[in-house]
Amino acid sequence: MSVRVGVLGAGQAGGRQAHGFALHPEVRIVGVGDLDPARAAALAERHGARAVADHDALLGLGVDVLVVATPHALHVAPALAAAERGVHVMMEKPIATTLRDAHTIVDACGEAGVWLATSFVHRFREESVRAAGWLADAGAVHLARETVNGQVTPAHPRWLGDARLAGGGVLMYTAIHGVDRLRWLLRDEVVEVDAGSCQFEPEAEVESGVAALLRFAGGAIATLSASAPRYRPEPTLWETEVFTERAMVRLRTREFAECGSDAGRERYETASDPATADPYYNFARQAADLVDAINERRAPAVDGVAGIRALEVCLAIYRSAAERRPVAIAEIAAARGEGGATR
Ligand SMILES: NC(=O)c1ccc[n+]([C@@H]2O[C@H](COP(=O)([O-])OP(=O)(O)OC[C@H]3O[C@@H](n4cnc5c(N)ncnc54)[C@H](O)[C@@H]3O)[C@@H](O)[C@H]2O)c1
């Protein structure tokens, strides 16, 4: 089967998504949509596709999959338009900035019978896959630590500093991957958070640092710390460490995964694995999963509900930081009917 893909948003993520889909032998990138004509044209030209201005024009080209890679508050309209036309959706994270929008997207795709994938693309990194494999056989998790050391420099999109469009700072743009990674690796749901946030620049509208304690349903506890200063905090570090009944599993993004226990030590290094040579091989794997899901009539590996769960945790962290108290996820989930946005 040939799969026609349209990419909305020709920025950093749109470019990686297009690259990942284009590596699939059954996929054709047929269109690129962006409000900025020069950006749309440049990415479209790279893939022999048509450049258009918006999601309606993109869907009008007749696509099977719409990639939504626009600023966070602008995910809902293209997703609903895609569902209405029976088009599957590859949604960049966060799925939305409010729970109301997130549920609207998931419900619309479900009712239309189209697949909705949330782009938690870290799950497709080989070091993540190795860590998940060890953890599946390591017994109950007691403790985990997620450290996300990012940066927001002048080279990053300006809308990241706009609270309305971004819905938050380092947590919504970057560390939400860490939230998803913990849920996925621990195979458990966060039930309560106790968090604080900070701004490295006093005039900023959104947070540049977060520290949170996450409590999981099964009893595990985890810390999440994230930072995104304007200077380059080289070398950056993105690491997850998990202690279970029988083993310690650690993964460092783009570098390694390792497992230590009484049975010995195992280590995987990305540098010696040719499968990770393409810088965006994880986007290619994620794209292939959605194509397989369509062909096999099964849900994608990371669905829209995963997008909702991660957003709930982020919104709980924001409320906890604002009100200086622990916040249950159930409290956040219940706020959905009141309009979603809890910030
Ligand atoms: N999965 C990842 O690793 C990853 C990495 C970066 C960004 N992202 C996500 O991708 C999304 C986009 O982020 P980015 O960093 O690529 O931003 P970006 O600013 O680089 O790109 C967004 C593009 O969308 C265009 N745009 C804005 N509104 C539009 C509209 N209504 N219709 C059409 N085009 C519109 C802008 O002109 C811009 O070119 C966000 O959800 C972000 O969190 C994901």
The ligand as a MOL file (V3000), in Angstrom:
LIG
                    3D

  0  0  0     0  0            999 V3000
M  V30 BEGIN CTAB
M  V30 COUNTS 44 48 0 0 0
M  V30 BEGIN ATOM
M  V30 1 N 9.3570 15.1710 18.9540 0
M  V30 2 C 10.3940 16.0210 19.0030 0
M  V30 3 O 11.5430 15.6020 19.2130 0
M  V30 4 C 10.1690 17.4750 18.7730 0
M  V30 5 C 11.2430 18.3720 18.5720 0
M  V30 6 C 10.9380 19.7310 18.3850 0
M  V30 7 C 9.6220 20.1680 18.4190 0
M  V30 8 N 8.6180 19.2670 18.6240 0 CHG=1
M  V30 9 C 7.1930 19.6900 18.6340 0
M  V30 10 O 6.8250 20.0060 17.2880 0
M  V30 11 C 5.9040 21.0970 17.2840 0
M  V30 12 C 6.5330 22.2430 16.4880 0
M  V30 13 O 7.7310 22.6560 17.1480 0
M  V30 14 P 8.9850 23.2090 16.3320 0
M  V30 15 O 10.1220 23.2800 17.2780 0
M  V30 16 O 9.1500 22.4470 15.0670 0 CHG=-1
M  V30 17 O 8.4670 24.6840 16.0180 0
M  V30 18 P 8.8740 25.6160 14.7660 0
M  V30 19 O 8.4870 26.9920 15.1570 0
M  V30 20 O 10.2850 25.3250 14.3650 0
M  V30 21 O 7.9050 25.0860 13.6010 0
M  V30 22 C 6.5250 25.3300 13.6300 0
M  V30 23 C 6.1030 25.7850 12.2390 0
M  V30 24 O 4.6740 25.8670 12.2260 0
M  V30 25 C 4.3240 26.9960 11.4240 0
M  V30 26 N 2.9560 27.3570 11.7950 0
M  V30 27 C 2.5420 28.0060 12.8960 0
M  V30 28 N 1.1990 28.0890 12.9140 0
M  V30 29 C 0.7590 27.4730 11.7910 0
M  V30 30 C -0.5150 27.2190 11.2460 0
M  V30 31 N -1.6450 27.6080 11.8880 0
M  V30 32 N -0.6020 26.5620 10.0500 0
M  V30 33 C 0.5240 26.1660 9.4150 0
M  V30 34 N 1.7600 26.3700 9.8990 0
M  V30 35 C 1.8830 27.0070 11.0660 0
M  V30 36 C 5.3860 28.0370 11.7150 0
M  V30 37 O 5.4900 28.9890 10.6780 0
M  V30 38 C 6.6470 27.1580 11.8490 0
M  V30 39 O 7.3390 27.0420 10.6140 0
M  V30 40 C 5.6240 21.3930 18.7460 0
M  V30 41 O 4.5320 20.6320 19.1620 0
M  V30 42 C 6.8950 20.9210 19.4410 0
M  V30 43 O 6.7520 20.6250 20.8120 0
M  V30 44 C 8.8730 17.9540 18.7840 0
M  V30 END ATOM
M  V30 BEGIN BOND
M  V30 1 1 1 2
M  V30 2 2 2 3
M  V30 3 1 2 4
M  V30 4 1 4 5
M  V30 5 2 4 44
M  V30 6 2 5 6
M  V30 7 1 6 7
M  V30 8 2 7 8
M  V30 9 1 8 9
M  V30 10 1 8 44
M  V30 11 1 9 10
M  V30 12 1 9 42
M  V30 13 1 10 11
M  V30 14 1 11 12
M  V30 15 1 11 40
M  V30 16 1 12 13
M  V30 17 1 13 14
M  V30 18 2 14 15
M  V30 19 1 14 16
M  V30 20 1 14 17
M  V30 21 1 17 18
M  V30 22 2 18 19
M  V30 23 1 18 20
M  V30 24 1 18 21
M  V30 25 1 21 22
M  V30 26 1 22 23
M  V30 27 1 23 24
M  V30 28 1 23 38
M  V30 29 1 24 25
M  V30 30 1 25 26
M  V30 31 1 25 36
M  V30 32 1 26 27
M  V30 33 1 26 35
M  V30 34 2 27 28
M  V30 35 1 28 29
M  V30 36 1 29 30
M  V30 37 2 29 35
M  V30 38 1 30 31
M  V30 39 2 30 32
M  V30 40 1 32 33
M  V30 41 2 33 34
M  V30 42 1 34 35
M  V30 43 1 36 37
M  V30 44 1 36 38
M  V30 45 1 38 39
M  V30 46 1 40 41
M  V30 47 1 40 42
M  V30 48 1 42 43
M  V30 END BOND
M  V30 END CTAB
M  END
